[in-house]
Amino acid sequence: MKMASFVGERDGRQFEITVDIGQPYQWGTDPEEWACQVALRGLHENLPDVHGLDAFQAFCLAARFVLTLLA
């Protein structure tokens, strides 16, 4: 799910950053482990999925992770 696009700047060059946070999904066979895919296209490639104890926590942690990387 595309959340937002931003313009970043590095070494005087501008580039597009696209933030994607996926829909939470149950991880493996444990009913108490959920995950969200995260992508910051243009800034960080191949980010790991973010895990939480339920769908809401996984999504919140994914959003916080994105904000931390953008900061």
C-alpha positions in Angstrom: 0.0 0.0 0.0 1.6 3.3 -1.1 1.5 5.7 1.8 3.2 8.8 0.6 5.9 10.3 -1.7 8.5 12.8 -0.7 11.4 14.6 -2.3 14.8 14.0 -0.7 18.1 15.7 -1.3 21.6 14.3 -1.1 24.8 16.0 -2.3 22.7 18.7 -4.0 20.6 16.3 -6.0 16.9 15.8 -5.5 15.3 12.3 -5.6 11.9 10.8 -4.9 11.3 8.7 -1.8 8.2 6.5 -1.8 6.9 5.1 1.5 5.1 1.8 1.4 3.7 0.0 4.5 2.0 -3.3 3.8 -1.2 -4.7 5.3 -0.4 -6.6 8.5 -0.2 -10.4 8.1 0.0 -13.3 10.5 3.6 -14.6 10.6 4.1 -18.4 10.6 2.0 -20.5 12.8 2.2 -18.4 16.0 -1.2 -16.6 16.4 0.6 -13.9 18.4 3.1 -12.8 15.8 2.2 -10.4 13.0 4.3 -8.5 10.5 4.2 -5.6 8.0 6.3 -5.2 4.9 8.0 -1.8 4.7 9.7 0.0 1.8 11.4 3.3 1.4 12.0 3.3 -2.3 14.8 5.7 -3.3 16.3 5.8 0.1 16.6 2.3 1.6 16.3 -0.9 -0.3 15.5 -4.4 1.0 14.1 -3.5 4.5 13.1 -6.3 6.8 9.5 -6.8 7.7 8.5 -5.3 11.0 7.0 -7.7 13.6 4.5 -7.2 16.5 2.3 -9.2 18.8 -0.9 -8.3 16.8 -1.8 -6.6 13.6 -2.2 -3.1 15.2 1.2 -3.3 16.9 2.9 -4.5 13.8 1.5 -1.6 11.8 2.4 1.0 14.5 5.9 -0.3 14.7 6.3 -0.3 11.0 5.1 3.4 10.9 7.6 4.3 13.7 10.4 2.5 11.8 9.7 4.5 8.7 9.6 7.8 10.7 13.0 6.9 12.3 14.6 6.2 9.0 13.3 9.4 7.5 14.6 11.4 10.4 
